[in-house]
Amino acid sequence: MPTDGVVTRFAPSPTGSMHIGGVYIAMLAKDLARNSGGTYFVRIEDTDQERKVEGSLQQFAKTFAYFDIEPDVGVDSDVWGPYVQSERAEIYLAHVKHLVTTGRAYPCFCTKEELDKKSQAQSEAKIDIGYYGAWATCRHRTVADTLRRIEQGQPYVIRFKAYPSHDQVVFDDMIRGRVSTKDNFNDVVILKSSASSLPLPTYHLAHAADDHLMRVSLVLRSDEWLSSAPLHLQLFDALGYQRIPYAHISPLMKNDGSSRRKLSKRKDPEASVSYYMEQGYPRQAVCIYLRGIANSRLQDLDYAASMNSKILLDGISKSGALLDMKKLDDIGANFVATLTAAEIRLAVRAWASEYDRPLFDLLEYQAAYAERCIDTDRFSGGRVRKDLKRWSEFRAVYGYFFESLFQPAEAEDGERLGQFTAASRIDLLNAFLSSYSSPPDNEAWMACIADIAAGAGFARTNKDYKAEPSRYRGSLTDAIQILRIVVTGRSATPSLFEIMKVVNQDVLCARVRSYVLSISQS
C-alpha cells in the first residue's frame, strides 16, 4: 500500500438512505488519507439511474456533516470533477471507444429473451460460464455484420472482451492479504443500451476510469465487490492503467440469537444512518465506537484521543466487526458525562430543532433552568451520573423537571404505588401538602419528611419499621418512594431532596393534589 499522500474516495450510490456500513468505510478512508498527508474525496456513483432515489444527495450531505466524514474535495469541487458520474458520460465513452478500437470490447445485440434462454440452458446443463466462449454470440460477429446491425438501428450494449490468462488469479488485498480466486471469464456489459440519448457505463468501467483519472491510490470498498476484483484488474490492464490496490471490508455484523448475521436495512433500524440522527446519538460517540470496532480498540473513550489515533488496515476484522448497540449506548453515556450542562443543553437543542420542536422551544426559552436541571445531583461521591446516552432520551431522563414534559407514573412505577393502600397514600400526601416547607439542606429535609411520614402512620426511621413492621403502614423509605413516584412519575431518580430544591414548590404541590384527587375518585 502506498504510504505517502494516500488518495482515497468514498463513492456512495444515491439509491436511498445510507447504510451505517457506508459511514464505517468512509471513516476508514478519511482516516487513512488524513494520517498520510493525502486526500479523501466523495464521488457520487449514479450511473444506475433507474434505482436513483430523489433526495438521496441531500441526505448524503447531512450524513457527511453528522458523522464527520465530509470530504476534502467533493461533489461541488472542480479540482478533478465533476464528481457525479452521470455528468462524466463523455469521459466514459472515450474509454469505451479505446477498448473497442483495441479489440478489448465489442457491441452485443442480444435481446433480453435471448439472454434468458442462454441462462436457462446453462442452468439446465449445471454450468456457470456466463457470456463467454460459445455462449458469447456477438463476440464472434464480423465487423461487417456488426456495422450492418448498427446501421439498421438495432439497439446494443458494449461488452468487455475478457482474456483470462489462467483459471485462477492471485492478487494482494490490503486487508485480506494474498487472495487466490477464479479469474474472470465473463464478457460483462460496460456500456448500457445505445437506445439511450447518452448511454452510461456500468460500475465496472466507470470506477476504473475515475479512480485512475482522479489519482486514487487505495480503494476501500465492501467485500461484495471482492468477486469482481479479477474483472476490474483485467479492465485496468486493458486500459493501460496501473492497478490500484484494493481493500475489501467485510460487512458490519449483528448477533442474532446464538449466531451472527449481516446488519440489514430491511431487518434492523440501526443499519440506516437516519436511525442514529433521529435517535440523537452523539456524533462523537458514534465516531469513537466505529473507530474502536475497526481495530478492536474500544477502551479509549476520549473523542480527541480517538480521532487522533491511527486506524491500521491489517487490524481490521476479516470476518466483519460486530455492531453492539448496548456498547454504543455505554459509550454515549460516557461521552455525555464529559460535557457541561450548557454543552448538553445546546446539543439536545440542536437535535430537537429538527426532531422535537416543542423540546427545542423549551430549551431555548428556559435555558438557565434547563441547565440547572441537568446539573441536579449530577456529581455525587466523586462520580458523574451517566443516565443520558442520546439526545432523544432527554424527555425521559429530565422531563419531570418541566410541567410541559411531566408524565404521571405508569405501568411498573404505578404498580409500586399500588403496594400501599389508597388511604395510606392519601394520608401521607395530605400530610405533605399541609407540612412541607422546602427545608434548606438534606438533613433538615430528611427530618421534615420523617415528621410527615410519622404523622401518616409510617415509621419515622427504617430502624423503627424493622423492629415492629406490623405497627406501621410502611417504612420511611416507603414514604419517600411514594413521594418520589408521585412528584416525578418515576421510581428511580437522583436525590429527591435535590429535585425538590429545583422544582417550584407550587408545582410539586399541584402534582400531589392531582394524584390525591385521582385516587380519591377511583
MILUM-880061 format. One record per atom (N, C-alpha, C, O): x negated, y negated, z; residue in one letter. Coordinates in steps of 0.05 Angstrom, whole numbers, plus 5000, padded with zeros to 4 digits. Layout:
BEGIN
XYZA/...
end
This chain:
BEGIN
498350245000M/500050005000M/498349755000M/496349745015M/499049554984P/497549304985P/497649185012P/499749205026P/495549055021T/495448945048T/495348635048T/495948515068T/494548515026D/494248225025D/496648105009D/497048164986D/498047935023G/500247785009G/502347974997G/502847944973G/503448155012V/505448345002V/507948184993V/508948015008V/508948244970V/511448134960V/513648344961V/513448554949V/515648294977T/517848484980T/520448344972T/520648094971T/522548504967R/525048394960R/527348554973R/527048784979R/529548414977F/532048544985F/533948504963F/534448284954F/535148724953A/536748704928A/539548824932A/540049044922A/541348684946P/544048784950P/545848764925P/545348594908P/547748934924S/549748924902S/552348804914S/553148894936S/553648624900P/556048484911P/558548654908P/560448574894P/558548884921T/560849064919T/562449084944T/563949284948T/562248894962G/563748894987G/562048815010G/559848725007G/563148865034S/561648795059S/559048955060S/558949195054S/556948815069M/554348945071M/554249145094M/555349105115M/552849365089H/552349575109H/550149475128H/548249345119H/550349545154I/548249465172I/545549595164I/543449485171I/545649815149G/543149935139G/541749745120G/539349755117G/543349585105G/542149385087G/540649175103G/538449085095G/541749085125V/540448895143V/537849015153V/535748875155V/537949265160Y/535649415171Y/533349415150Y/531049355156Y/534049475125I/531949475104I/530949195099I/528549155095I/532748995098A/531848725093A/530048625115A/528048485110A/530648695140M/528948615163M/526148735160M/524148595165M/526048985151L/523449115147L/521848975125L/519448925127L/523248915103A/522048785080A/520948515087A/518748435079A/522548355102K/521648085110K/519248105129K/517347945127K/519348295148D/517248325167D/514548395153D/512548275160D/514648585135L/512148665121L/510948435105L/508548405104L/512748285092A/511748055076A/510547845095A/508347735090A/511947775116R/511147565134R/508447625147R/506747455149R/508147875156N/505747945171N/503347995153N/501148045162N/503747975126S/501448005108S/500847735094S/499047725078S/502447535101G/502047275088G/503247275060G/502547105043G/505147455055G/506347475029G/509047335027G/509547135041G/510747435009T/513347315003T/515547525004T/515247744994T/517847435015Y/520247605016Y/522447455002Y/522947225008Y/523747574982F/525847434968F/528347614965F/528247864970F/530547494957V/533047634953V/533847614924V/533647404911V/534647844913R/535547864885R/538348004885R/538648214897R/540247884872I/542947994871I/543148184847I/542848094824I/543648434853E/543748634831E/546648694825E/547948864836E/547648534805D/550548544799D/551048634770D/552948544757D/549448814760T/549848904732T/552349084730T/553449114708T/553149194752D/555649354752D/557949164758D/558949154780D/558849024737Q/560848814740Q/563548924748Q/565148784761Q/564149174741E/566749294747E/567149324778E/569349324787E/564949364792R/565149404821R/564749154837R/564749154862R/564348924824K/563748674838K/566248584853K/568448594843K/565848504878V/567948414896V/567648114901V/565548024909V/569747964895E/569647674899E/569147604928E/570247734946E/567547414933G/566947324960G/564447464972G/563547394993G/563347664957S/561047814968S/558647634972S/557247654992S/558147454953L/555847284954L/555947094978L/553947044992L/558346994984Q/558646825007Q/558246985033Q/557046885052Q/559147235033Q/558747405056Q/555847465060Q/554847485082Q/554447505037F/551547555039F/550047325052F/548447365070F/550747075043A/549346845054A/549846825084A/547946755099A/552246875092K/552846875121K/551347085136K/550347035158K/551147315124T/549647545136T/546647475139T/545447525160T/545547365118F/542647295119F/542047105142F/540147135156F/543846895145A/543346705166A/543746825194A/542246775212A/545846995197Y/546447105223Y/544247295233Y/543547295256Y/543147455215F/541247655223F/538347575218F/536547745220F/537947325212D/535147225208D/533747375186D/531347435189D/535047425164I/533747545141I/533947375116I/534047465093I/534047105121E/534146925098E/531546945083E/529346975095E/531646925056P/529146955040P/527446705040P/528246485046P/524846755034D/523046535029D/523846385004D/523746145002D/524546534983V/525746434959V/528046614952V/528146844960V/530046514937G/532346684933G/534146594910G/533246484891G/536646664913V/538646644892V/538546374878V/538646364853V/538346154892D/538545884880D/535745774873D/535545544864D/533645924877S/530945824871S/530345874841S/531346054828S/528645694830D/527745724802D/524845814800D/523545784779D/523745914823V/520845994822V/520446214802V/518746184784V/521946434805W/521746654786W/524546714774W/524846904759W/526446554782G/529246614776G/530046594747G/528346544730G/532646624741P/534746664762P/534546924776P/533447124766P/535546934801Y/535347164818Y/537947334818Y/538247514835Y/539747274799V/542247424796V/541947574770V/541647454749V/542047844771Q/541448004748Q/543247954724Q/542447964701Q/545847894729S/547647844707S/546847594691S/547847564669S/545247424703E/544247184689E/541547234674E/540447044663E/540647474675R/538047544663R/538347744639R/536447874632R/540747754628A/541347954607A/539347944584A/538448154574A/538547704575E/536847684551E/534047794558E/532647904540E/533147774583I/530547884590I/530648184588I/528748314578I/532848304597Y/533148594595Y/533348694566Y/532248904559Y/534748534549L/534948614521L/532248614508L/531748784490L/530448434516A/527748434505A/526248694513A/524848804497A/526648784537H/525449024547H/526549274532H/525049454524H/529249274527V/530449494513V/529349494484V/528749714473V/529249264472K/528149254444K/525349364443K/524649514424K/523749304463H/521049404463H/521049714465H/519449844451H/522749824482L/522850114485L/523850254460L/522850464452L/525850134447V/526850244421V/524650234400V/524250424385V/523350004398T/521249964378T/518950164381T/517750264362T/518350224406T/516050414412T/516950704413T/515350874421T/519450754407G/520351034406G/521051144434G/521251394436G/521350984454R/522051074481R/524951034489R/525651074512R/526550944470A/529450914475A/530850934448A/529750894427A/533450994449Y/535051024425Y/538050984430Y/538951014453Y/539550914409P/542450874412P/543751154414P/543051344401P/545851164431C/547451404434C/550351334429C/551451154441C/551551484411F/554351424402F/556351624414F/558751614408F/555451794432C/557252004444C/559551864459C/559151684474C/561951974454T/564251864468T/564451994495T/563052194501T/566251884512K/566652004539K/567652294536K/566752464552K/569352344517E/570452614514E/568152804506E/568153034517E/566452724489E/564152894481E/562352944504E/561353174508E/561852744520L/560052774544L/561352964564L/559953124577L/563952934568D/565453114586D/565253404578D/564953574594D/565453454552K/565253724542K/562453844547K/562154074554K/560353674543K/557653764548K/557353834578K/556154044585K/558353664595S/558153704624S/559653964632S/558654114648S/561954014620Q/563554254627Q/562054504618Q/561954704632Q/560854484593A/559454714583A/557054784600A/556455014605A/555554574609Q/553254624627Q/554154734653Q/552854914664Q/556454644663S/557454744688S/558155044686S/557555204703S/559455114664E/560255394660E/557755574656E/557755804663E/555655454644A/553155614640A/551355604664A/549255724665A/552255464685K/550855434710K/548055324706K/546055424717K/547855114690I/545354964685I/545854674691I/548054574688I/543754534698D/543954254704D/541754104690D/539754024702D/542054064664I/540053944647I/540653644643I/538853484642I/543253584640G/543953314633G/543653254604G/543853444587G/543153014597Y/542952934568Y/539952964560Y/538452764561Y/539253204552Y/536453254544Y/536353504527Y/538153674527Y/534253524512G/533853764495G/536053784474G/536853594461G/537154034471A/539154084451A/541753934458A/543453894441A/542153864483W/544553724491W/544453424484W/546553294484W/542153324478A/541753044472A/542252994442A/540352964427A/544753004434T/545452994405T/544252754391T/543052784370T/544552524403C/543752274389C/540752234390C/539652074375C/539352374407R/536352344408R/535152434382R/532952334375R/536452614367H/535252724343H/536452614317H/535852714296H/538052404319R/539152274295R/536952134280R/535052034291R/537252124254T/535351984237T/535851684239T/537951594248T/533851534231V/534251244232V/536451154213V/538050974220V/536651284190A/538751214170A/541551264182A/543251094179A/541851494195D/544451564207D/545151364229D/547451274232D/543151294245T/543651114267T/544450834257T/546350714267T/543050734236L/543750474224L/546450474212L/547950284214L/547250704199R/549850724186R/552050694207R/554050554203R/551750834229R/553750824250R/553950554263R/556150464270R/551650414266I/551750144277I/553149954258I/554749784266I/552549984232E/553849814212E/556849864210E/558449684203E/557750104217Q/560550174217Q/561950074242Q/564450094245Q/560349964261G/561549854285G/562150054307G/563649994325G/560850284305Q/561250484326Q/559850384352Q/557550304351Q/561350384374P/560050294399P/557950494408P/558150734403P/555950394422Y/553750564431Y/552550454457Y/552950224464Y/551050624470V/549450544493V/546550604485V/546050734465V/544750494500I/541850554495I/540950744517I/541250684541I/539650964509R/538651154528R/535551154528R/534351104507R/534451194551F/531551224554F/530751504545F/531951704552F/528651524529K/527751784519K/525651894539K/523351804540K/526552084554A/524752204575A/522652384562A/523152534543A/520252364573Y/518052534564Y/516652644589Y/514452564596Y/517952834603P/516652944627P/514153104619P/514153254600P/511953054634S/509453184627S/509253454641S/507953644630S/510653484664H/510553744678H/513353784691H/514953604692H/513854024700D/516354074714D/516453914740D/518653814748D/514153874753Q/514053724779Q/512453464775Q/510653454758Q/513253264790V/511753024791V/510852964820V/512453024838V/508452864823V/507452814850V/506852514852V/505652394835V/507852394874F/507252104878F/507152054908F/508152214924F/506051824916D/505751754944D/508051564952D/508351354940D/509551644972D/511551474984D/510351345009D/509051485025D/510851085013M/509450945035M/510551015062M/509450945083M/512851165063I/513851265089I/513551565090I/512851675111I/514151705068R/514251995069R/511652135061R/511352375064R/509651975053G/507152085045G/507252215017G/508852115000G/505752415012R/505652544986R/508252694981R/509052864996R/509552624959V/512152744951V/511752894925V/510652794906V/512753144925S/512753304900S/515653384894S/516953504911S/516553304871T/519353354864T/519653404834T/517753364819T/521953504826K/522453554798K/522253304782K/523353094789K/520853314759D/520653084742D/523253024728D/525053194727D/523552784717N/525952704703N/526052824675N/524252774659N/528152974669F/528553084642F/530952954628F/531653034606F/532252774641N/534752664631N/534352404616N/533052224626N/535652384593D/535552134577D/537751954588D/540051944577D/537151804609V/539251644622V/539951394606V/538351304590V/542251294611V/543151044599V/541650814612V/541550794637V/540450634596I/539150404608I/540450144599I/539949934611I/542150154578L/543649914570L/546550004564L/547050194550L/548449854576K/551249934574K/552349874546K/550949774529K/554949934543S/556149944517S/555749684500S/555949464511S/555149724475S/554849504456S/557449354452S/557449134440S/559749464461A/562249334457A/562449084473A/564248914468A/560749054493S/560748804509S/559548574494S/557848624476S/560348334500S/559248094486S/556248074491S/554747994474S/555348134516L/552548134523L/552048364541L/552348344566L/551348604530P/551048844546P/549048814569P/546948684566P/549748924592L/548048914615L/546649184619L/547649394611L/544249174632P/542849424636P/543949574660P/545549464676P/543049824663T/543549964688T/541349894708T/539449764701T/541749974733Y/539849914754Y/537050014746Y/535049884751Y/536950244733H/534350374727H/532550174712H/530250134720H/533550064690L/531849884675L/531449614689L/529249504690L/533649504699A/533649234710A/531649214733A/530149014734A/531649404751H/529849374774H/526949404766H/525249264777H/526349574746A/523549594737A/522549344724A/520349244729A/524249224707A/523448974694A/523148744714A/521148604714A/525148724732D/525048504751D/522748524771D/521448334778D/522348764782D/520248804802D/517548744790D/515748634804D/517148804765H/514548734752H/514348434748H/512348314755H/516348314736L/516248034729L/516147854754L/515047634753L/517347954775M/517447794800M/515147864819M/515047764841M/513348024809R/510848084823R/511248224850R/509748184869R/513348394851V/513848554875V/511448754878V/510648874858V/510448774902S/508248964906S/508949194925S/507249374929S/511349184936L/512349414953L/515349404951L/516649204957L/516549634943V/519449654942V/520449824965V/519850064967V/521949704983L/523349855004L/526249894995L/527649694988L/527250134996R/529950184987R/530950435001R/529450595012R/533650474999S/534950705011S/533950964998S/533250974975S/533851185014D/532951435003D/534851564984D/534251774972D/537151444979E/538951544958E/537651514931E/538351654912E/535551344929W/534151304903W/531651474901W/530251464881W/531151634921L/528751804920L/528751994896L/526752034883L/531152114890S/531252304868S/530952164841S/530352284821S/531351894841S/530951744816S/528051644812S/527451534791S/526451674832A/523651574830A/522151684806A/520751524793A/522351944799P/520952044775P/521751894750P/520051824733P/524351834747L/525351684724L/524151404724L/523251304703L/524151274747H/523151004749H/520150984744H/519250784732H/518651184752L/515851184746L/515351214716L/513551094705L/517051384703Q/516851414674Q/517451144660Q/516151074640Q/519450994670L/520150734659L/517850544661L/517150404642L/516550524684F/514250354687F/512050424667F/510950244654F/511550684664D/509550764645D/510250694616D/508650594601D/512850744609A/513750684582A/513650384575A/513150314553A/514150224595L/514049934591L/511149824592L/510649584586L/509249984600G/506549894602G/506049734627G/504149584628G/507749774648Y/507449634673Y/506149804694Y/506450044694Y/504649674711Q/503449824734Q/505549914753Q/507449774759Q/505250164761R/507250274780R/507050124807R/504950044816R/509450084819I/509649944844I/510250144866I/511950314862I/508850134888P/509350324910P/512150314920P/513350094924P/513350544926Y/515950564937Y/515750654966Y/513950804974Y/517750554982A/518050655010A/521050715013A/522650525015A/521750965013H/524551045015H/525351085044H/524151245058H/527450935052I/528250925080I/530751095084I/532751065070I/530551275104S/532851445110S/535151285122S/534651075134S/537651365118P/539951215128P/540051215159P/539051395172P/541351005169L/541851005198L/543851225205L/545651285190L/543351355228M/544951585236M/546651515260M/546251325274M/548651695265K/550351665288K/550851945300K/551252135286K/550851955327N/551552205340N/554552255336N/556252085340N/555252505328D/558052575324D/558352855337D/557953055325D/559152845363G/559353085378G/556553195384G/554853045395G/556053435376S/553353555381S/551553525357S/549253625357S/552453395336S/550853365312S/550553075304S/551652895317S/548953025284R/548452755273R/549552735245R/549652935230R/550452495238R/551252455210R/550552165203R/549951995220R/550652115176K/550151845167K/552351645176K/554651715177K/551451405183L/553351195190L/554951125166L/553751065145L/557551125168S/559351085145S/561150845148S/562450825169S/561350675128K/563150445130K/566050535129K/567850405140K/566550775118R/569250875117R/570150975144R/572550955151R/568351085159K/569051205185K/568351035209K/569651045230K/566250875207D/565150735230D/565150435227D/563850325210D/566750295244P/566850005241P/564149875245P/563549665233P/562449995262E/559749875267E/557849905243E/555649805244E/558750035222A/557050065198A/557049805182A/555149745167A/559149645185S/559349395170S/558249165185S/558649135209S/556748985171V/555548755185V/557748565197V/557248435216V/560048565184S/562248385194S/563048465222S/563948285238S/562748715230Y/563448805257Y/561748665277Y/562848575298Y/559248635273Y/557448515292Y/557948215295Y/557748095317Y/558648085273M/559347795274M/562047755287M/562247575304M/563947915281E/566647885293E/566547945323E/567947805338E/565048145331Q/564848205359Q/562948025374Q/562848025399Q/561447865360G/559647665373G/557247785386G/556347695407G/556047995373Y/553548095384Y/551447885380Y/551147775358Y/549947805400P/547847605397P/545847695375P/544947915374P/545347505356R/543547575334R/540947675345R/539847865334R/539847545365Q/537247625376Q/537247915386Q/535348065383Q/539447995399A/539648265409A/539748475387A/538448675389A/541148405365V/541248595342V/538548615329V/537648835322V/537148385327C/534448395315C/532548555332C/530948715322C/532648515358I/530948665376I/531448965373I/529649125371I/534049035372Y/534849315371Y/533949445344Y/532749655345Y/534449315322L/533749425296L/530649455293L/529649655283L/529249255303R/526349275303R/525349495321R/523349635315R/526749535343G/525949745362G/526350025350G/524650195354G/528650075337I/529050345326I/527350395302I/526950625294I/526350185289A/524650225266A/522150385273A/521350565258A/520950315296N/518550455304N/518850585332N/516950645345N/521350635339S/521950765365S/520750615389S/519550725406S/521050345388R/519950175409R/522149995420R/522449765410R/523650095439L/525849935449L/525249815477L/527049695490L/522849855486Q/522249755513Q/521849455514Q/522149335535Q/521149335491D/520549045491D/523148895485D/524048895462D/524348775505L/526948635502L/526548335499L/528548195498L/524148235497D/523647955494D/523847885464D/522348005448D/525647705457Y/526047645429Y/523547545415Y/522847645394Y/522247345427A/519847235414A/517647445411A/516447465389A/517247605432A/515147815430A/515948025409A/514248115394A/518448095409S/519448295389S/519048195361S/518048345344S/519747945355M/519547845328M/516747795319M/516147785296M/514947775338N/512047735331N/510447995330N/508147995322N/511748215338S/510348465336S/510648575307S/512648515294S/508748735299K/508748845271K/510249105270K/510049275288K/511749145248I/513049395243I/511249555225I/510249455205I/510749805232L/508949975216L/510550175200L/512350315210L/509950185174L/511450365156L/511050655164L/512950815163L/508650725172D/508251005179D/509551085206D/509451315214D/510750895219G/512150955244G/515150975241G/516551025260G/516150935216I/518950935211I/519951225208I/518651385195I/522151295220S/523151565221S/523851665192S/525051525177S/522851905186K/523452025160K/526252155160K/527352215138K/527352195183S/529952335185S/532252135190S/534552225191S/531651885194G/533751685199G/533951605228G/534151775245G/533751345233A/533951245260A/536751265270A/538651235255A/537051315296L/539651345309L/540751075318L/539350935333L/543151005310L/544450765319L/546150825344L/548150975342L/545350715366D/546650775392D/547850515402D/546450335412D/550450485400M/551850235407M/551650175437M/551549945445M/551550375453K/551250335482K/548550205488K/548350025504K/546450295474K/543850175478K/543749885468K/542549715480K/545149835446L/545349565436L/546849385456L/546049155460L/548949495469D/550249335490D/548349275513D/548349055524D/546749475520D/544849425542D/542849205535D/542249035551D/541949215510I/540049005501I/541448735500I/540248535507I/543948735491G/545548485491G/545748365519G/545448125522G/546448535538A/546748445566A/544048335577A/543948135590A/541848475571N/539248385579N/538448125567N/537347945580N/539148095541F/538447845528F/540147615539F/539047395545F/542747645542V/544447435552V/543547355580V/543747115587V/542547545596A/541647485623A/539247295623A/538747165643A/537847265600T/535547085599T/536346795593T/534746615594T/538946755586L/539846495578L/540946335601L/541746445622L/540846075598T/542145895618T/545145895613T/546045975592T/546545795632A/549545765629A/550145585605A/552045645591A/548645375601A/549145195579A/548645345552A/550245305533A/546545505551E/545945645526E/548145855520E/548845905497E/549145985541I/551246185538I/553846045528I/555146135509I/554545825540R/556945675531R/556745595502R/558645625487R/554445485494L/554045395466L/554145635447L/555245605425L/553045855455A/553046095437A/555946205434A/556746265412A/557446215456V/560146315455V/561846115439V/563546185423V/561345855444R/562845645429R/562345665399R/564245645383R/559845715391A/559245745362A/560745985350A/561745965328A/560746205365W/562246445356W/565246385354W/566546455335W/566246265375A/569146215377A/570046015356A/572446015349A/568345845346S/569145655325S/570245785301S/571845675286S/569546035296E/570546185274E/572546405282E/574446465267E/572046525305Y/573646765312Y/575646725335Y/577246905339Y/575546505349D/577446465372D/577646165377D/576446055396D/579346035361R/579445745363R/580545645390R/579445435400R/582445775403P/583245685430P/580945685450P/580645505466P/579245895448L/576945905466L/574945695459L/573745575477L/574645635433F/572845425425F/573645155437F/572045005448F/576245095436D/577244845447D/576744825477D/575944625487D/577245055490L/576845055519L/573844995526L/573344845544L/572045125512L/569145095518L/568244815509L/566244715519L/569644695490E/568944435480E/569744215501E/568244035506E/572144245512Y/573344035528Y/573044085558Y/573543905574Y/572244325566Q/571644385594Q/568844485597Q/568344685610Q/566944355583A/564244455582A/562944485609A/561844695615A/563044275626A/561644285652A/562944495669A/561444645683A/565544515669Y/566944715686Y/566244995676Y/565745175692Y/566145035649A/565445295638A/562745385647A/562345625654A/560745205647E/558045275655E/557945335685E/556345515693E/559545205700R/559645265729R/560745545733R/559845695750R/562845615718C/564045875720C/561946095712C/561746295726C/560446045691I/558446245682I/556346295703I/555446515707I/555646075718D/553546105738D/554546195765D/552946235783D/557246235768T/558346315794T/557246585802T/557646795789T/555746585824D/554646835836D/553046995815D/552847235816D/551846845796R/550346985774R/547647085784R/546647295774R/546446945802F/543847025813F/544147105842F/544846945859F/543747365847S/544147465874S/542047675881S/541547855865S/540747635904G/538747825912G/536347845894G/535148055891G/535747625880G/533447625862G/534047755835G/532147795819G/536547825830R/537247945804R/539347785790R/540847625802R/539447815764V/541447665747V/543747855740V/543248085731V/546147765744R/548447935737R/548547965706R/548047775692R/549048215697K/549048275668K/551748385660K/551948615652K/553748215661D/556448305654D/557448215627D/559548295618D/555948035614L/556747945587L/554748055566L/552347995567L/555748225548K/554048355528K/554248225501K/552348225485K/556648125495R/557147995469R/559247785473R/560747785492R/559247585455W/560847345459W/563847405460W/565247255473W/564747605446S/567647665446S/568647755473S/571047765477S/566847825491E/567647915518E/568047685538E/568647735561E/567547445529F/567747215547F/570447195561F/570547155585F/572547235546R/575247225558R/575547435581R/576547375602R/574647685575A/574947895595A/573247845619A/574047915642A/570847735615V/568947705638V/569547455654V/569347465679V/570247235641Y/570546975655Y/573346865653Y/573846645663Y/575247005641G/577846895636G/579346815661G/580946625660G/578846955684Y/580446885708Y/579746615720Y/581146515737Y/577646485710F/577046225719F/578846005707F/579045785717F/580146075684F/581645885669F/584545955668F/585346185663F/586245755673E/589145815673E/590045915646E/591746095644E/589045815624S/589945895597S/588946175590S/590046295571S/586946275604L/585946545597L/586646755618L/586346995613L/587646665641F/588146855663F/590347065655F/592346995644F/589747315662Q/591547535657Q/592047685683Q/590147775695Q/594547705692P/595147855717P/594248145714P/593848245692P/593948275737A/592848545737A/594748735721A/597148715723A/593448915707E/594949115691E/593649385696E/591449405706E/595149595689A/594149865689A/592749945715A/593949935736A/590150015712E/588650125735E/588549935759E/588950015782E/588049675753D/587849485775D/590549445788D/590749415813D/592649455772G/595349435783G/596049675801G/597349645821G/595149905793E/595550145808E/594150135836E/595150235855E/591949995836R/590449965862R/592149815882R/592249875905R/593649605872L/595449455890L/597749635899L/598649605922L/598549815883G/600849985890G/600250185912G/601950325922G/597650195920Q/596950375942Q/597950265969Q/598050405989Q/598750005969F/599749875993F/602649805989F/603549745967F/604149826011T/607049766009T/607449476000T/605849306005T/609749435987A/610449165978A/610548976002A/609648746000A/611649066025A/611848896048A/609148816059A/608748576066A/607248996059S/604548926069S/603148736051S/601748556060S/603548756025R/602348566006R/603648296009R/602248086009R/606248286011I/607648036013I/606847886039I/606347646039I/606648036061D/605847916086D/603047806085D/602547586094D/601247956073L/598447866071L/598347606054L/597047416061L/599647616031L/599447386013L/600847136024L/599946916020L/603047176038N/604346946051N/602646826072N/602546586076N/601247006087A/599346906108A/597046746094A/596146546105A/596246836071F/594146696056F/595246416049F/593846216052F/597646406038L/598746146029L/599045946053L/598745706049L/599646046076S/600045866099S/597545796114S/597445596128S/595345956110S/593045916128S/590445856113S/588545746125S/590245916087Y/587645886073Y/587045586069Y/588745426062Y/584445516074S/583745226073S/580945176061S/579544996070S/580045346042S/577445306029S/575145276048S/573945056050S/574345486063P/572045466081P/569545386066P/569245456043P/567645256080P/565345146067P/563145346060P/561545296042P/562945566075D/560845756069D/561946046072D/564246086081D/560346236064N/561246516063N/562046616091N/563946766094N/560546536112E/561146636139E/563846526148E/565446676160E/564346276143A/566846156151A/569146276135A/571346316145A/568546336110W/570646446092W/571446726102W/573746796103W/569446886110M/570047156120M/571747146145M/573547306149M/571046956162A/572646926187A/575446846181A/577346946193A/575846666162C/578546576153C/580146806142C/582446836150C/578946966125I/580347196113I/580947406134I/583047536133I/579147436153A/579547636175A/582047556191A/583647726199A/582247296197D/584647196212D/587147246196D/589247326206D/587047186170I/589447236152I/590147526152I/592547596154I/588147696149A/588547986148A/589848086174A/591748236173A/588747996197A/589748086223A/592647996227A/594248146238A/593347756218G/596047656221G/598047806204G/600447796210G/597047956184A/598848106167A/598748406173A/599848566157A/597548476195G/597448756203G/595148916192G/595149166195G/593148786180F/590748926170F/588648896192F/588848726209F/586649076191A/584549066211A/582848816207A/582248736185A/581948696230R/580248456228R/577448536218R/576148376204R/576548776224T/573948876214T/574249156204T/576149296211T/572449236187N/572549516177N/571949716200N/572949946199N/570349626219K/569749796242K/572349856258K/572750086266K/573949656262D/576549696277D/578249896262D/579450066274D/578349866235Y/580150036219Y/579150326221Y/580750516223Y/576450366219K/575350636220K/575950766247K/576251006248K/576050606269A/576450716295A/579450806299A/579951016311A/581350646288E/584150716291E/585650656265E/587250456264E/585250806244P/586550736218P/589550736219P/590850586204P/590850906236S/593750916237S/595050666249S/597450616246S/593350496262R/594350256275R/594850026255R/596249836260R/593550046231Y/593449826213Y/594649896186Y/594850126178Y/595349686171R/596349716144R/594049766124R/594449866102R/591649696132G/589249736116G/586949606128G/587149476149G/584649636116S/582149516127S/581849236117S/583349136101S/579749096128L/579148826118L/578348836089L/579148666073L/576849046081T/576149076053T/578649106035T/578748996014T/580649246045D/583149276030D/584449006027D/585448946005D/584548846048A/585748586046A/584348406025A/585648276009A/581748416026I/580148256006I/580748355978I/580948195959I/580948625975Q/581348725948Q/584148655938Q/584448595914Q/586148645955I/588748555946I/588648275937I/589748205915I/587348105952L/587047825944L/585447795918L/586247645900L/583347955915R/581647945891R/583348005866R/583247865846R/584848225867I/586348315844I/588548105837I/589048055814I/589847995858V/592047805853V/590947545840V/592247445822V/588747445850V/587747175841V/585947195816V/585546995802V/584847435810T/583147465786T/584247655766T/583547645742T/586047835774G/587148035755G/585248265752G/585848445736G/583048275768R/581048485766R/580248585793R/580348445813R/579448835794S/578548955819S/575548935823S/574548975845S/574048875802A/571148845803A/570348575793A/570748515769A/569448405811T/568548135804T/566148055820T/565348205838T/564947835814P/562947725832P/564247655859P/566547705863P/562647545877S/563547465904S/566247315902S/566447105888S/568247415916L/570847275916L/570646995929L/571946815921L/568946975949F/568446715961F/567446515940F/568346285939F/565446605924E/564246425904E/566346345883E/566446125873E/568046535876I/570146485856I/572146275867I/572946095853I/572946315892M/574846135904M/573745855909M/575245665912M/571045835909K/569845565911K/570145415885K/570345175885K/570245565863V/570345435837V/573145385827V/573745165817V/574845585830V/577645555821V/579145375840V/579045405864V/580645185829N/582144995845N/584145145863N/585445335855N/584245055889Q/585945195908Q/588945195900Q/590345385906Q/589844985888D/592644975878D/593145195858D/595245315857D/591045245841V/591345455820V/591445725834V/593045895826V/589645765854L/589646025868L/592346075881L/593446295880L/593445875894C/595945905908C/598245955889C/600146105895C/598145825866A/600245865846A/600246155836A/602346275832A/597846275833R/597746555825R/598846735846R/600246935840R/598146675871V/599146835893V/602246815895V/603547025898V/603346575893R/606246545894R/607646695871R/609646815875R/606446675848S/607546815825S/607747115829S/609647245822S/605547225841Y/605547515846Y/607547585868Y/608947785865Y/607647425889V/609647485911V/612447485899V/614047655906V/613047285883L/615647265871L/616247515853L/618547615854L/614247605838S/614747825820S/615348085835S/617048235827S/613948135858I/614448385872I/616948355890I/618148555897I/617648115898S/620048075914S/622548135898S/624548225908S/622348075871Q/624648115853Q/624848395842Q/626848465830Q/622648545845S/622648815833S/624049015851S/624149255844S/
end
